[in-house]
Amino acid sequence: MSDAFTFSVPGVSLPSGARHSTTGFSLIELLVVLVIMGMVAAMALPSYTQHVQRGHRAEAVAALLEAQHFMERYYSAHGRYNGPANAPGNAPDLPLRLQSIPVGSNQRYQLKLETSTVNSYELKAQPVGTMANDACGALTLNQAGLKGLAGSDLSMADCWR
């Protein structure tokens, strides 16, 4: 046996013939830890993704409610939802800050006035970009405050929180 790997610590003496063992992790132990971490990540990632999507839907809901306020102010000013009396049928354009959520690049929802008549309208938030595959689909809101979903089998409570 070679003494090439021996060392001494001041004040500590080993009995004669005793070997010093090294401590550390074996390859098997490292692989077990990696497998466990992979399983935890596989379970946590879908939950995290759903949480992030719920937050983005909340942004879209807030924008729909703000667009609803815009439409009510428009009705107060013109007496109808589908354009002023001298130009009926010309529905108003939503303000630019409400047309895409968020404003600028990396849009997640596009808002538009889907339909409008003299006394009614429907607003729609269509998911795009990273939200295009959202299970809730498009969110809708009308003049009576009725919330809806387009292109989804999920419940209103799941999507309009």
Secondary structure as the mmCIF struct_conf table of DSSP 4:
data_model
#
loop_
_struct_conf.conf_type_id
_struct_conf.id
_struct_conf.beg_label_comp_id
_struct_conf.beg_label_asym_id
_struct_conf.beg_label_seq_id
_struct_conf.end_label_comp_id
_struct_conf.end_label_asym_id
_struct_conf.end_label_seq_id
TURN_TY1_P TURN_TY1_P1 ALA A 4 PHE A 5
STRN STRN1 VAL A 9 VAL A 9
TURN_TY1_P TURN_TY1_P2 PRO A 10 GLY A 11
STRN STRN2 VAL A 12 VAL A 12
HELX_LH_PP_P HELX_LH_PP_P1 LEU A 14 PRO A 15
TURN_TY1_P TURN_TY1_P3 SER A 16 GLY A 17
HELX_LH_PP_P HELX_LH_PP_P2 ALA A 18 THR A 22
HELX_RH_AL_P HELX_RH_AL_P1 LEU A 27 HIS A 78
BEND BEND1 GLY A 79 GLY A 83
TURN_TY1_P TURN_TY1_P4 ALA A 85 ASN A 86
BEND BEND2 ALA A 87 ALA A 87
TURN_TY1_P TURN_TY1_P5 PRO A 88 GLY A 89
HELX_LH_PP_P HELX_LH_PP_P3 ALA A 91 PRO A 95
HELX_RH_AL_P HELX_RH_AL_P2 LEU A 96 GLN A 99
STRN STRN3 SER A 100 ILE A 101
BEND BEND3 PRO A 102 ASN A 106
STRN STRN4 TYR A 109 SER A 116
BEND BEND4 VAL A 118 ASN A 119
STRN STRN5 TYR A 121 PRO A 127
HELX_RH_3T_P HELX_RH_3T_P1 GLY A 129 MET A 131
TURN_TY1_P TURN_TY1_P6 ALA A 132 ASN A 133
TURN_TY1_P TURN_TY1_P7 ALA A 135 CYS A 136
STRN STRN6 ALA A 138 ASN A 142
TURN_TY1_P TURN_TY1_P8 GLN A 143 ALA A 144
STRN STRN7 LYS A 147 ALA A 150
BEND BEND5 GLY A 151 GLY A 151
BEND BEND6 LEU A 154 LEU A 154
HELX_RH_AL_P HELX_RH_AL_P3 MET A 156 CYS A 159
#
